[in-house]
Amino acid sequence: MLNLFSVPIYSTQLNLNTNKITKYCLSVRKKTKGIRHSNEGGWHSPFLVGAHPPLNDLFKEILKAGEIYRNTISYKYPLALQSVWININSHKDYNLEHIHPHNVVSGTYYLTSENSDIVFINPSRDVMQYDWGNDVIEKYNEHNSCVWNIKPAQNQLILFPSWLNHSVERNLNKKDRMCIAFNLIRQPGDNNEKK
């Protein structure tokens, strides 16, 4: 079977100090007004600018994973962090379906252990669901699903194409769901062709 037009989702388990990073994120929330983007409820920080030393190890891991992803899709230019922000979803908060336009790769790093699912939407959903619906599919898999849910673990890093529609399910836990999201772009000023 030829897996044609696949959508690469990269996932890896990190070994960072989530307590230290969580404490830092909560300190940012305490002194920063949140914004509304795709979040229904919850707190979405503005893009983090300037130096953030407690996040330096995470930034290194993101760039390392970004390099793996870049090689997988044969993207010929190095990637750089474009934007980083913190999401905290409390009980019943969720994120609407959205994309991250004008970026190459997007991703999320999870600080909490009880997380609602991130839901990825098949780019062919609108046409395939007519003939490959619940009434004819015996068991859903990566070849026939209109959506794919991932329940993230603490310290998990997930990367995906920025053009891929995704959402976050409602947080049904009493504990907050906390993550750091980011976008990677072509490294500015790199006009050299990869040889």
RADA-V197937 format. One record per pair of residues at least 6 apart in sequence whose C-alpha atoms are under 8 Angstrom apart, sorted by the first residue. I is the first residue (numbers start at 0). J is the second residue. Records with the same first field share a line. If there is no record, write none. Layout:
BEGIN
I=J, J
END
This chain:
BEGIN
6=159, 160
7=159, 160
8=157, 158, 159, 160
9=68, 157, 158, 159
10=155, 156, 157, 158
11=155, 156, 157
12=154, 155, 156
13=60, 154, 155, 156
14=154
15=56, 57, 154
17=110, 111, 154
19=53
20=53, 54, 110
21=110, 177
23=53
24=85
28=42, 44
31=44
32=44, 45
33=42, 43, 44, 45
34=42, 43, 44, 45
35=42, 43
36=43
37=94, 95, 96, 97
38=92, 93, 94, 95
39=92, 93, 94, 95
40=88, 89, 91, 92, 93
41=86, 87, 88, 89, 92, 93
42=85, 86, 87, 88
43=84, 85, 86, 87
44=84, 85, 86
45=84, 85
46=82, 83, 84
47=82, 83, 84
61=156
62=78, 79, 80
64=158
65=78, 104, 158, 183
66=77, 78
68=158
69=75, 77, 78
75=192, 193
76=185, 186, 189, 192, 193
77=185, 186, 189
78=183, 184, 185, 186
79=183, 184, 185, 186, 187
80=181, 182, 183, 184
81=181, 182, 183, 184
82=181, 182, 183
83=179, 180, 181, 182
84=179, 180, 181
85=177, 178, 179, 180
86=176, 177, 178, 179, 180
87=175, 176, 177, 178
88=170, 175, 176, 177
89=170, 172, 173, 174, 175, 176
90=169, 170, 171, 172, 173, 174, 175
91=169, 170, 171, 172
92=169, 170
93=166, 167, 168, 169, 170
94=166, 167, 168, 169
95=165, 166, 167
96=164, 165, 166, 167
97=164, 165, 166
98=161, 162, 163, 164, 165
99=105, 161, 162, 163, 182
100=161, 162
101=161, 184
102=161, 162, 182, 183, 184, 185
103=160, 161, 162, 182, 183, 184, 185
104=158, 159, 160, 161, 182, 183, 184
105=158, 159, 160, 161, 180, 181, 182, 183
106=156, 157, 158, 159, 180, 181, 182
107=156, 157, 158, 178, 179, 180, 181
108=154, 155, 156, 157, 178, 179, 180
109=151, 152, 153, 154, 155, 156, 177, 178, 179
110=153, 154, 155, 176, 177, 178, 179
111=152, 153, 154, 175, 176, 177, 178
112=151, 152, 153
113=152, 153, 172, 174, 176
114=150, 151, 152, 170, 176, 177
115=150, 151, 167, 168, 169, 170, 171, 176
116=148, 149, 150, 151, 167, 168
117=148, 149, 150, 151, 165, 166, 167, 168
118=146, 147, 148, 149, 165, 166, 167, 168
119=146, 147, 148, 163, 164, 165, 166
120=145, 146, 147, 163, 164, 165
121=144, 145, 146, 147, 163, 164
122=163, 164
123=145
124=145, 146
127=145
128=145
131=143
136=143
141=147
161=182
170=176
END
